[in-house]
Amino acid sequence: MTAPAAAPRPMHPLRRALTLWGAVIALMWLVLITDWILPAHLTHFGITPRTLEGLLPGLIAAPFLHAGAGHLVSNMVPLAVMGTVAALRDWGGMWAALTTALIASGLGVWLLSPAGSVTVGASGIAFGLFGYLLARGIFMRRIGDILIGVLLVLVYGSMIWGIFPTQPHISWQAHLFGFIGGAAAAFATAKARRSATA
């Protein structure tokens, strides 16, 4: 008689978070390098305002497309840091933040960006994570989340200027609406947690 197979051990939360964000960033670099080699002009698949073909597949593709290595590096670090922190605080909440930030930033770009422009990059997602982690400190009312919010302000506080139209060729629309989407996810997550414990 054989003994039943042991259930697989769940992945450690830190390893799971690093695996996810490592894979996402590796995919972004793969897309960029592929575009250099071919070249395939993949940035044409970004978000083009107020056209149906410019909304899809741009809404999904745009975060994985970057104008160059400098553009990707500028998004990669905050994505890795804030994405990992968000995953460690609340795996499900992180996915809610990513989903709402993706949709909100994409729609904001599609509705408000100049006609004929093409927007690419993961900065809307990065701002979504920023808004999510800051708002968690407000809505969750837990000391850990509050301290994370304070630390983010100290380290990444200058990001807040990115939601204003202060720099040409920088999509403040993606930043602003991504930030709002992330904050909305924090509010919804906190409300769901309170309802579950009521």
N, C-alpha and C positions, 0 to 999 in steps of 0.2 A: 504494500500500500504506500503510495507516494504522498508526501505532505503537500498541502496546498501552497502554491507559489506566494511568496510574500508580496504584499502590495508595494508598488514603487514609491520610494520616498519622494515627497514633494520637493521641488527645487527651492533652495534658499532664496528669500525675497531679494537680497542684494544681487545674487547671481542672476536671478530672473530679470531684474531691471536692467542690469548691465548687458545681458544677452539681447534683450529687446532693443535697447538704444544703440548698442554696437551694430546690430544687424541693420537697423534703419539708416544709420550714418554710413555704413559700408555700402548699402544700396544707393544712397545719394552719390557717393564717390564713383560707384560703378556706372551710374547713369552719366555723370559728368565726363568720365574718361572715355566712355563709349562715344559720346558726342564729339570729343576731341579727335578720336581715331577715325571715325567714319568720313567726314563729319555729317551728322544727321539733322542738325539744326533743331534739336528737340525742344528748345525754348519756345518754338512756335506753338507747342501744345499747352502753353500757359493760359491764363485767363484773359480773354479779350472781352472788354465791357459790352454789355447789352446786345450780344449776339448769341443765339442758341448754341451754335457750334463752339463759341468761346467760353461757354459755361461748363459744358461737358465735352471732353474729358478733363478740361482745365482745372475744375474744382478738385479732382483727385490727383492729377498729375503735377500741378504747380508746386506743391511743397517738395517734390523730389527733383525739381529742375532748378539749376542755378546758372547765373550768368558767367561764372568763373570760379576759380579756386578760392579767391579772396572772399567772394560772396558766400560760398559754402562754409568756409572756416568761420566767418563771422556769425553764422547761424548754428554751426555744429557745437560749439562750446556751451552756449546757454541751453540748447536742446538737451545735450548729454547731462548737464548738471541738474537743470530743473526737472527734466523728464525722470531722472533717477530718483530725485527727492520726492516727486509726486507719486511715483510707483511705490516707494517705500512707505509713504504715509497712507495711501489708499489705492490699491490696484484698480478697483472698479471706478473710483472717482477720477483717476488719471485718464481712463478710457473715455469717461463722460466729458472731461475737459478737452481731450483731443478731438472728439467728434464735434462738439459744439464750436470749438475754435476753428476747426477746418471749415465747417459750413458757414459760420458767421463771417469769418475773414474772407472766404471766397465770394460770398454774396455781397459783402461790402465793397470789395474790389469791382465786382461785376456791375454793380449799380452806380458807383461813384467815381471810378477812375476815368481819366480822359479817353474819349473815343479813339480807337485805333491803337491804343497801347496794349502791351502784353506784359502781364505780371507773373513772375516766377519767384520761387524761394520759400523757405520754411519759416520765415520770420513771423508770419501770422500765427503759426503753431507755437513758436517760442513765446510770443506775447500772450497767447492763450494760456500757456503754462504759468507765465508770470502772473497774470491776472487771477488764475485759479489759486495759486499758492498764497498770494496776498489776501485774497478774499476768504480763504479757509481760516486764516487767523481771525477774521472778523466774525464769520458766521458760525464756525465750530466752537469758538470760545474755549479752546483748550490751550494750555500754556505752550505745548510743543509747537502747535501751528502758529501761535502768535510769535514765538521766538524765530521760527523759520521766516515768517513775513518780515520781521525786523531785520534779520540777516540779509534777506534778499534786497531790501531797500538799501542797505549799506553797500552791498556788492554790485547790484544791478539797477540801482535807483535811477541812473541816468537814462535807462531804457524808456522811462515814462515820456521823455521828450519825443520819442519816436511816434507817438500817437498824434502829434501835431504836424501840419503841413509846413515844415521848416526846411526840408532839404529836397532839392529837385531829384527826380529819378529814384526816390525812396517811397515805397507805397505806405503812406501813413494810413490809408484805408484798411489795408491788411492788418496793420498793427493795432489800430483802434478797435476794429470789429473782432479781431482775434482776442484782444484783451477783454472786451465785453463778454464774448462767448465763454472764455475761461472763468470769469467772475460769476456768470450765470450758472455754470456747472457747479461751482463751489456752493452757491446758494441752494441749488436743487439737491445736491448731495447732503448738505447739512440738514435741510428740511426732511429728507427721506430718513436720515439717521435719527432725527428727533421723533419722527412718527413711529419708527420701529421700536424705539425704547419707551414710548408713552404708554 
